[in-house]
């Protein structure tokens, strides 16, 4: 069970050359966590192995973002995106994540995630998008939250003339500064 942690306003950073790596089984239970992950999230290996990866989920993250992730990786595709995570003390850290299926002889065994420190400009662009998705989710109610926020995100990206993947990659590489988003 995920521990009850109260979020703080303290941001945790890690070096640009550091990479957070984890692996999960098909249900999202952690099977591997590198030392950077353990240090940044402030968990011992024994506290992470075998538990759901959502142990680091921050409440500022819309459910729709994770539905998009799961839908993508369960189709066998890789997913890129920005994620606000929470440490064991309630502090937060932003990552740019790349999640891919971990395959053996063509069959998925689980998922492999590599995360880098998210650029400040990308965070500034994604925060209002996630805030709007959360607002839509609260308004829609639990049963329709994910679908409602994802529909808004899809419509917003269509209006910008881009795809989700291109949007987040452009943000990461500084090619797009989030202009044109709407609420």
FISEVEX-20822 format. One record per residue: x, y, z of N, C-alpha, C, O in turn; residue in three letters; residue number from 1. Coordinates in steps of 0.001 Angstrom, whole numbers, plus 500000, padded with zeros to 6 digits. Example, Ala and Ser with C-alpha at 12.3 -4.5 7.8 and 13.67 -1.06 7.14 Angstrom:
<<513190 494310 507800> <512300 495500 507800> <513200 496700 507800> <514236 496681 508465> 'ala' 1>
<<512850 497750 507080> <513670 498940 507140> <512900 500030 507870> <513409 501138 508039> 'ser' 2>
***
This chain:
<<500842 498814 500000> <500000 500000 500000> <500882 501243 500000> <501915 501294 500667> 'unk' 1>
<<500452 502232 499242> <501199 503475 499150> <501126 504205 500485> <500047 504362 501055> 'unk' 2>
<<502297 504659 500988> <502273 505385 502262> <501581 506728 502124> <501618 507345 501059> 'unk' 3>
<<500943 507186 503210> <500293 508493 503232> <501365 509529 503535> <501908 509584 504639> 'unk' 4>
<<501660 510357 502520> <502697 511371 502645> <502088 512727 502316> <501347 512864 501343> 'unk' 5>
<<502400 513715 503120> <501923 515068 502869> <502926 515791 501983> <504100 515898 502337> 'unk' 6>
<<502472 516293 500826> <503390 517009 499932> <503922 518285 500576> <503224 518958 501334> 'unk' 7>
<<505169 518598 500256> <505789 519842 500703> <506035 520714 499473> <505731 520314 498349> 'unk' 8>
<<506579 521890 499691> <506916 522777 498575> <508413 522758 498280> <508929 523645 497599> 'unk' 9>
<<509105 521747 498794> <510554 521635 498607> <510838 520831 497339> <510390 519694 497194> 'unk' 10>
<<511592 521447 496425> <511956 520756 495187> <513322 520104 495335> <514251 520693 495888> 'unk' 11>
<<513429 518896 494837> <514673 518136 494836> <515204 518120 493404> <514454 517882 492457> 'unk' 12>
<<516479 518370 493259> <517107 518336 491935> <518157 517231 491900> <518647 516787 492939> 'unk' 13>
<<518487 516804 490711> <519613 515901 490524> <520384 516411 489317> <519859 517192 488523> 'unk' 14>
<<521608 515976 489181> <522510 516521 488169> <522028 516191 486759> <521426 515141 486532> 'unk' 15>
<<522296 517094 485811> <521881 516856 484429> <522460 515581 483819> <521869 515006 482906> 'unk' 16>
<<523614 515139 484320> <524210 513920 483769> <523761 512657 484517> <524180 511553 484168> 'unk' 17>
<<522924 512809 485529> <522411 511650 486257> <521118 511163 485607> <520335 511950 485074> 'unk' 18>
<<520919 509874 485663> <519730 509254 485083> <519086 508359 486130> <519750 507534 486758> 'unk' 19>
<<517791 508536 486308> <517014 507659 487177> <516534 506490 486330> <515964 506682 485256> 'unk' 20>
<<516770 505281 486820> <516376 504080 486078> <515586 503166 487006> <515942 502973 488169> 'unk' 21>
<<514513 502612 486468> <513767 501587 487201> <513156 500621 486201> <512985 500932 485022> 'unk' 22>
<<512833 499444 486710> <512130 498426 485930> <510944 497979 486773> <510996 497958 488003> 'unk' 23>
<<509874 497622 486068> <508702 497087 486760> <508247 495812 486067> <508663 495508 484949> 'unk' 24>
<<507382 495074 486758> <506718 493952 486109> <505532 494511 485319> <505355 495727 485248> 'unk' 25>
<<504743 493656 484742> <503626 494101 483902> <502546 494832 484690> <501754 495572 484106> 'unk' 26>
<<502501 494640 485988> <501503 495300 486839> <502026 496605 487446> <501306 497271 488190> 'unk' 27>
<<503278 496977 487133> <503825 498229 487647> <504541 498112 488982> <504844 499125 489614> 'unk' 28>
<<504818 496883 489421> <505581 496690 490666> <507073 496778 490353> <507553 496168 489397> 'unk' 29>
<<507790 497531 491155> <509210 497784 490914> <510024 496508 491114> <509918 495838 492141> 'unk' 30>
<<510844 496187 490102> <511743 495028 490178> <513209 495463 490205> <514093 494667 490524> 'unk' 31>
<<513461 496733 489868> <514821 497276 489893> <514736 498783 490061> <513888 499441 489459> 'unk' 32>
<<515629 499322 490890> <515753 500770 491071> <517236 501089 491201> <517934 500492 492021> 'unk' 33>
<<517719 502035 490388> <519135 502377 490510> <519370 503310 491705> <518428 503814 492317> 'unk' 34>
<<520628 503519 492011> <520983 504319 493193> <520509 505765 493077> <520153 506382 494081> 'unk' 35>
<<520503 506307 491866> <520028 507687 491691> <518551 507771 492068> <518137 508702 492758> 'unk' 36>
<<517761 506803 491618> <516340 506772 491976> <516177 506707 493491> <515411 507475 494073> 'unk' 37>
<<516896 505793 494122> <516781 505639 495571> <517173 506923 496297> <516508 507326 497251> 'unk' 38>
<<518245 507562 495851> <518711 508782 496507> <517725 509941 496311> <517365 510624 497270> 'unk' 39>
<<517293 510156 495070> <516410 511284 494788> <515040 511085 495459> <514512 512014 496070> 'unk' 40>
<<514476 509899 495347> <513167 509619 495941> <513248 509389 497445> <512226 509387 498131> 'unk' 41>
<<514456 509197 497955> <514704 509006 499381> <514036 507739 499926> <513371 507749 500962> 'unk' 42>
<<514243 506652 499183> <513769 505336 499611> <514926 504358 499557> <515778 504441 498672> 'unk' 43>
<<514957 503434 500501> <515916 502332 500459> <515410 501309 499436> <514219 501255 499131> 'unk' 44>
<<516320 500515 498924> <515957 499499 497940> <514834 498591 498452> <513905 498275 497708> 'unk' 45>
<<514915 498178 499705> <513899 497296 500283> <512525 497958 500331> <511505 497270 500315> 'unk' 46>
<<512492 499296 500391> <511220 500021 500413> <510590 500123 499023> <509399 500408 498897> 'unk' 47>
<<511391 499891 497981> <510903 500043 496608> <510585 498722 495915> <509571 498606 495227> 'unk' 48>
<<511448 497730 496097> <511274 496468 495364> <509966 495778 495738> <509659 495568 496912> 'unk' 49>
<<509206 495434 494697> <507940 494738 494899> <506742 495640 495131> <505614 495151 495207> 'unk' 50>
<<506956 496948 495247> <505826 497862 495448> <505477 498563 494141> <506298 498648 493228> 'unk' 51>
<<504258 499059 494068> <503807 499780 492882> <504653 501021 492655> <505007 501728 493598> 'unk' 52>
<<504972 501276 491394> <505785 502443 491048> <505094 503743 491464> <505746 504776 491614> 'unk' 53>
<<503781 503688 491650> <503079 504900 492056> <503400 505324 493484> <502815 506281 493991> 'unk' 54>
<<504320 504626 494134> <504793 505053 495455> <505368 506465 495372> <505392 507181 496373> 'unk' 55>
<<505833 506873 494186> <506401 508219 494019> <505428 509170 493308> <505819 510274 492929> 'unk' 56>
<<504185 508762 493126> <503216 509613 492428> <502869 510839 493266> <502511 510725 494438> 'unk' 57>
<<502978 511992 492658> <502624 513248 493317> <501155 513564 493022> <500695 513331 491904> 'unk' 58>
<<500413 514086 493996> <498995 514376 493748> <498756 515481 492715> <497624 515654 492265> 'unk' 59>
<<499779 516224 492332> <499627 517233 491274> <499601 516626 489880> <499382 517336 488899> 'unk' 60>
<<499820 515326 489784> <499803 514655 488483> <498388 514203 488138> <497744 513505 488921> 'unk' 61>
<<497906 514606 486958> <496573 514157 486551> <496555 512658 486242> <497519 512100 485718> 'unk' 62>
<<495445 512035 486576> <495287 510608 486296> <495350 510332 484801> <495836 509286 484370> 'unk' 63>
<<494853 511281 484014> <494864 511124 482566> <496262 510959 481996> <496447 510255 481003> 'unk' 64>
<<497248 511600 482614> <498634 511469 482149> <499102 510020 482294> <499785 509493 481416> 'unk' 65>
<<498733 509384 483400> <499144 507998 483608> <498332 507028 482747> <498842 505988 482330> 'unk' 66>
<<497079 507367 482485> <496308 506532 481560> <496954 506576 480184> <497068 505549 479514> 'unk' 67>
<<497376 507762 479762> <498048 507901 478468> <499316 507043 478453> <499583 506343 477476> 'unk' 68>
<<500088 507097 479527> <501311 506292 479627> <500982 504809 479498> <501565 504113 478668> 'unk' 69>
<<500046 504321 480320> <499717 502889 480312> <499137 502444 478972> <499484 501374 478472> 'unk' 70>
<<498261 503255 478389> <497700 502895 477081> <498812 502748 476048> <498788 501833 475225> 'unk' 71>
<<499780 503649 476095> <500876 503651 475122> <501777 502433 475289> <502053 501728 474319> 'unk' 72>
<<502235 502183 476513> <503182 501079 476704> <502507 499720 476568> <503156 498750 476176> 'unk' 73>
<<501223 499632 476884> <500533 498356 476711> <500264 498032 475245> <499946 496893 474904> 'unk' 74>
<<500392 499046 474374> <500343 498793 472922> <501727 498385 472405> <501894 498116 471215> 'unk' 75>
<<502712 498342 473300> <504060 497968 472908> <504899 499133 472406> <505971 498924 471837> 'unk' 76>
<<504424 500355 472611> <505128 501543 472158> <505850 502211 473328> <505500 501993 474488> 'unk' 77>
<<506858 503025 473013> <507533 503775 474063> <506769 505058 474338> <506083 505585 473463> 'unk' 78>
<<506893 505555 475565> <506186 506759 476003> <507201 507758 476521> <508139 507393 477230> 'unk' 79>
<<507012 509017 476166> <507797 510121 476696> <506846 511058 477414> <505708 511241 476982> 'unk' 80>
<<507301 511648 478499> <506459 512631 479168> <507115 513217 480393> <508141 512732 480870> 'unk' 81>
<<506497 514274 480894> <506962 514947 482100> <506145 514460 483279> <504921 514355 483210> 'unk' 82>
<<506851 514163 484371> <506189 513627 485553> <506725 514345 486790> <507932 514503 486973> 'unk' 83>
<<505793 514770 487624> <506144 515324 488933> <506018 514182 489926> <504934 513632 490119> 'unk' 84>
<<507124 513831 490551> <507156 512746 491520> <507315 513298 492929> <507648 514467 493122> 'unk' 85>
<<507070 512432 493912> <507167 512823 495316> <508111 511882 496060> <508073 510666 495874> 'unk' 86>
<<508955 512465 496900> <509892 511680 497696> <509207 511127 498942> <508048 511437 499220> 'unk' 87>
<<509935 510313 499680> <509397 509734 500914> <509091 510792 501965> <508317 510540 502888> 'unk' 88>
<<509691 511975 501837> <509453 513079 502778> <508412 514073 502274> <508116 515057 502953> 'unk' 89>
<<507851 513824 501083> <506842 514710 500534> <507396 515786 499620> <506632 516566 499052> 'unk' 90>
<<508716 515841 499468> <509317 516790 498536> <508998 516332 497108> <508544 515207 496899> 'unk' 91>
<<509238 517208 496134> <508918 516830 494763> <510124 516988 493852> <511062 517729 494145> 'unk' 92>
<<510070 516269 492743> <511088 516392 491705> <510427 516109 490359> <509573 515232 490236> 'unk' 93>
<<510848 516878 489353> <510325 516739 487998> <511285 515923 487156> <512502 516085 487240> 'unk' 94>
<<510721 515047 486343> <511539 514248 485430> <510946 514296 484031> <509754 514538 483842> 'unk' 95>
<<511811 514060 483063> <511382 513754 481701> <511596 512263 481563> <512729 511782 481597> 'unk' 96>
<<510501 511528 481408> <510544 510069 481434> <510417 509469 480043> <509707 509984 479179> 'unk' 97>
<<511125 508373 479858> <510996 507531 478677> <510723 506125 479208> <511573 505528 479867> 'unk' 98>
<<509539 505605 478918> <509136 504284 479405> <508955 503380 478193> <508263 503730 477237> 'unk' 99>
<<509589 502211 478249> <509518 501264 477129> <509198 499864 477652> <509554 499518 478778> 'unk' 100>
<<508531 499074 476834> <508311 497678 477217> <509654 496940 477300> <510541 497148 476471> 'unk' 101>
<<509786 496088 478301> <510954 495227 478477> <510575 493871 477888> <509794 493124 478476> 'unk' 102>
<<511135 493565 476724> <510734 492374 475980> <511754 491243 476094> <512960 491476 476180> 'unk' 103>
<<511244 490019 476094> <512081 488831 475992> <511464 487957 474919> <510325 487508 475053> 'unk' 104>
<<512211 487715 473861> <511736 486945 472707> <510390 487478 472198> <509486 486719 471847> 'unk' 105>
<<510295 488812 472174> <509108 489471 471647> <507940 489582 472605> <506930 490204 472274> 'unk' 106>
<<508053 488997 473779> <506966 489050 474759> <507320 490026 475884> <508451 490022 476371> 'unk' 107>
<<506365 490862 476299> <506648 491819 477372> <506786 491129 478729> <505957 490311 479127> 'unk' 108>
<<507873 491493 479427> <508095 491001 480790> <507746 492072 481818> <507440 491777 482973> 'unk' 109>
<<507801 493315 481369> <507575 494448 482239> <507910 495721 481487> <507793 495792 480263> 'unk' 110>
<<508332 496732 482248> <508614 498031 481646> <509897 498604 482221> <510243 498369 483379> 'unk' 111>
<<510587 499352 481391> <511885 499931 481707> <511721 501440 481600> <511242 501937 480581> 'unk' 112>
<<512111 502174 482632> <511943 503630 482627> <513268 504322 482889> <513994 503991 483826> 'unk' 113>
<<513563 505294 482033> <514768 506124 482161> <514290 507559 482294> <513526 508046 481462> 'unk' 114>
<<514745 508239 483351> <514284 509596 483600> <515449 510545 483788> <516439 510226 484447> 'unk' 115>
<<515305 511732 483186> <516291 512804 483322> <515632 513980 484020> <514406 514073 484081> 'unk' 116>
<<516449 514870 484543> <515939 516105 485129> <515193 516874 484039> <515722 517070 482944> 'unk' 117>
<<513989 517301 484331> <513195 518052 483360> <513692 519495 483296> <513975 520097 484332> 'unk' 118>
<<513800 520055 482088> <514209 521453 481960> <513180 522397 482584> <511977 522149 482513> 'unk' 119>
<<513660 523471 483188> <512791 524441 483854> <511747 525009 482889> <510582 525161 483256> 'unk' 120>
<<512156 525317 481673> <511217 525888 480699> <510098 524901 480364> <508957 525309 480145> 'unk' 121>
<<510412 523629 480324> <509400 522605 480042> <508426 522490 481211> <507219 522350 481012> 'unk' 122>
<<508952 522549 482419> <508091 522478 483607> <507114 523648 483610> <505925 523477 483878> 'unk' 123>
<<507631 524847 483306> <506754 526029 483263> <505631 525859 482247> <504518 526339 482464> 'unk' 124>
<<505916 525182 481148> <504903 524971 480107> <503924 523867 480477> <502748 523953 480121> 'unk' 125>
<<504370 522842 481177> <503513 521687 481451> <502646 521883 482699> <501567 521298 482788> 'unk' 126>
<<503095 522691 483659> <502334 522885 484899> <500906 523373 484629> <499970 522796 485183> 'unk' 127>
<<500694 524406 483805> <499303 524826 483576> <498477 523780 482828> <497262 523710 483010> 'unk' 128>
<<499105 522987 482011> <498387 521911 481304> <497917 520868 482304> <496760 520447 482273> 'unk' 129>
<<498811 520451 483190> <498426 519468 484205> <497391 520041 485167> <496491 519323 485603> 'unk' 130>
<<497506 521314 485501> <496526 521941 486392> <495140 521918 485750> <494146 521643 486422> 'unk' 131>
<<495074 522207 484451> <493786 522171 483750> <493262 520741 483681> <492065 520518 483859> 'unk' 132>
<<494128 519777 483429> <493699 518379 483401> <493136 517970 484762> <492115 517285 484828> 'unk' 133>
<<493793 518385 485847> <493296 518071 487192> <491936 518718 487443> <491047 518090 488018> 'unk' 134>
<<491768 519978 487010> <490491 520665 487180> <489387 519905 486442> <488300 519695 486981> 'unk' 135>
<<489674 519497 485214> <488709 518750 484410> <488383 517416 485077> <487226 516996 485094> 'unk' 136>
<<489393 516756 485621> <489173 515466 486292> <488284 515627 487518> <487394 514808 487746> 'unk' 137>
<<488512 516670 488309> <487664 516900 489492> <486216 517145 489064> <485280 516631 489675> 'unk' 138>
<<486051 517940 488003> <484718 518267 487507> <484014 517037 486932> <482809 516870 487121> 'unk' 139>
<<484748 516189 486242> <484166 515009 485595> <483823 513908 486583> <482940 513095 486314> 'unk' 140>
<<484504 513866 487723> <484292 512799 488689> <485181 511605 488395> <485678 511458 487278> 'unk' 141>
<<485384 510747 489394> <486334 509631 489266> <486094 508708 488068> <487052 508279 487425> 'unk' 142>
<<484856 508402 487765> <484570 507439 486704> <484945 507953 485312> <485284 507158 484435> 'unk' 143>
<<484890 509261 485102> <485148 509821 483775> <486368 510728 483745> <486632 511381 482735> 'unk' 144>
<<487119 510776 484849> <488230 511726 484986> <489275 511571 483889> <489609 512536 483202> 'unk' 145>
<<489784 510371 483727> <490863 510148 482758> <490428 510486 481342> <491131 511194 480621> 'unk' 146>
<<489276 509982 480951> <488799 510218 479592> <488577 511704 479339> <488900 512204 478262> 'unk' 147>
<<488027 512417 480328> <487739 513838 480155> <489023 514657 480009> <489114 515524 479140> 'unk' 148>
<<490010 514381 480855> <491242 515172 480765> <492032 514819 479511> <492667 515691 478919> 'unk' 149>
<<492003 513564 479101> <492693 513175 477870> <492007 513760 476631> <492674 514112 475659> 'unk' 150>
<<490684 513860 476668> <489966 514472 475544> <490365 515941 475412> <490597 516433 474308> 'unk' 151>
<<490444 516633 476546> <490876 518039 476518> <492304 518149 475998> <492595 519013 475171> 'unk' 152>
<<493194 517286 476470> <494583 517323 476016> <494667 517070 474508> <495387 517775 473801> 'unk' 153>
<<493943 516078 474021> <493954 515772 472583> <493454 516959 471765> <494040 517304 470739> 'unk' 154>
<<492379 517575 472218> <491827 518727 471508> <492829 519890 471510> <493011 520557 470492> 'unk' 155>
<<493466 520123 472638> <494457 521196 472747> <495629 520945 471804> <496079 521862 471117> 'unk' 156>
<<496121 519720 471766> <497243 519393 470882> <496836 519471 469419> <497628 519897 468577> 'unk' 157>
<<495603 519063 469105> <495101 519196 467733> <495084 520661 467310> <495461 520998 466188> 'unk' 158>
<<494641 521532 468225> <494601 522963 467926> <496004 523535 467719> <496190 524492 466967> 'unk' 159>
<<496975 522943 468388> <498369 523374 468217> <499010 522733 466986> <500118 523096 466590> 'unk' 160>
<<498304 521784 466395> <498820 521117 465206> <499974 520177 465501> <500909 520061 464708> 'unk' 161>
<<499908 519502 466652> <500994 518603 467036> <500443 517350 467695> <499259 517266 468020> 'unk' 162>
<<501317 516388 467881> <500975 515163 468615> <501515 515284 470031> <502337 516153 470324> 'unk' 163>
<<501048 514410 470898> <501546 514406 472274> <503063 514205 472298> <503785 514961 472948> 'unk' 164>
<<503538 513180 471584> <504969 512875 471600> <505796 514048 471074> <506800 514418 471683> 'unk' 165>
<<505385 514629 469959> <506130 515779 469428> <506108 516953 470398> <507110 517649 470559> 'unk' 166>
<<504970 517172 471041> <504838 518272 471994> <505832 518129 473143> <506559 519071 473460> 'unk' 167>
<<505863 516944 473772> <506758 516789 474936> <508222 516760 474516> <509079 517268 475239> 'unk' 168>
<<508521 516179 473370> <509912 516185 472902> <510353 517608 472564> <511485 517988 472861> 'unk' 169>
<<509474 518398 471946> <509798 519796 471665> <510043 520569 472959> <510965 521381 473035> 'unk' 170>
<<509222 520319 473970> <509434 520978 475267> <510779 520582 475866> <511525 521431 476355> 'unk' 171>
<<511080 519291 475825> <512329 518816 476418> <513541 519445 475740> <514500 519839 476402> 'unk' 172>
<<513487 519532 474417> <514629 520067 473669> <514570 521579 473492> <515417 522157 472810> 'unk' 173>
<<513573 522225 474103> <513496 523679 474063> <513026 524241 472731> <513264 525411 472434> 'unk' 174>
<<512360 523417 471926> <511902 523875 470614> <510502 524448 470651> <510038 525016 469663> 'unk' 175>
<<509824 524306 471774> <508451 524752 471908> <508277 525199 473345> <508621 524456 474264> 'unk' 176>
<<507764 526367 473555> <507666 526873 474915> <506228 526867 475437> <505874 527683 476288> 'unk' 177>
<<505410 525960 474935> <504061 525794 475481> <503080 526852 475021> <501981 526945 475569> 'unk' 178>
<<503441 527651 474034> <502515 528693 473581> <501290 528042 472946> <501349 526940 472401> 'unk' 179>
<<500207 528751 473039> <498994 528279 472400> <498168 527345 473265> <497096 526918 472837> 'unk' 180>
<<498625 527011 474465> <497780 526157 475313> <496615 526994 475798> <496726 528212 475941> 'unk' 181>
<<495528 526350 476044> <494338 527086 476463> <493730 526393 477668> <494048 525244 477975> 'unk' 182>
<<492876 527093 478324> <492165 526478 479438> <490695 526410 479145> <489923 525920 479970> 'unk' 183>
***
